[in-house]
Amino acid sequence: MKIAIVNDMPLAVETLRRALLFAPQHEIVWIAGDGAEAIHRCATQTPDLVLMDLLMPVMDGVEATRQIMAQSPCAILLVTDDSERNMRRVFEAMGHGALDVVNTPALGTGSVAEAAAPLLRKIQNIGWLIGRGETLAGPVLPAKPTKAVQRLVAIGASAGGPAALAELLQGIPPGFPAAMVLVQHVDQVFAAGMADWLTQTSGVPVRLARNGEPPQPGTALLAGTNQHICLLKNGHLAYTSEPSDYSAYRPSIDLFFESVAKHWRSQAVGVLLTGMGRDGAKGLKQMRERGFLTIAQDQQSSAVYGMPKAAAGLGAATEIHSLREIAPRLLEFFT
């Protein structure tokens, strides 16, 4: 891939250069020292992937991401010294279309190859996602006696997803009669922080889905590991490492939607939001063929019109709506 680096720290730039030497198939095409310069360089020479710092003079990575995705869209991977401390900025940038985040490799503290591995893994995943190129699940929890869930909303999102999910959930009132399961392309390191952020931003209780629990009305469950999440025949959720080659990104939206189509026995709605690539489109089509209502976000309100476009092209979406129309449509459907 043709890769650009946006970072104002010479040491960080050199660190990224050294890390990329372990993957000679990639080429550094240019380097920018701030977000404003990156916008100009992307307009004149759009790379396959931008490694974007968050904190820079002149213009930070959040605003640069917003403008690049609006003017010269390409894949953006956030690379920062302390992603957990900058979590709010991370989700703001992802809301504008950044695909993922990784800490800057800490070279000089051990094996250089091991330090570079997380960055290179993210780059490889993005390469698969754009066509250029495990953590064990927790123990299964015993099922608690719960009232059978009759209604389910399955939601998938990728680039631009955090902000889109927050806006959608803001339209969900207390007492919403359906359970919600959210599958967002995000590393498990940031999943808990994202759940907290969505709760604070939307007012809807959002927490990580536990292995072996059923979906629950009144709470949105977010897929929370680097494994896939699926619905089992008994109606409970489970994390699984298989199929290992199912999707460039974990968790796979397609796999979850397909499991809903196969095993859910009552009312369900599939919703596919903004995102790069095609993940979710095939699964959404299976949900439609099963007779469920399926909704894709429209182009105008999508930060990245990739996954919803793929769904529309496959005829997977029963309906196409702007982001602000989706929550009212769900309320209408379940009343």
Helices and strands as residue ranges (DSSP letters): E 2-6, H 10-20, E 27-32, H 35-44, E 49-52, H 61-71, E 75-80, H 87-95, E 100-103, H 112-130, E 151-157, H 161-170, E 179-184, H 188-202, E 206-208, E 220-222, E 228-231, E 237-240, H 253-263, E 267-272, H 281-289, E 293-297, H 307-314, E 319-321, H 323-333
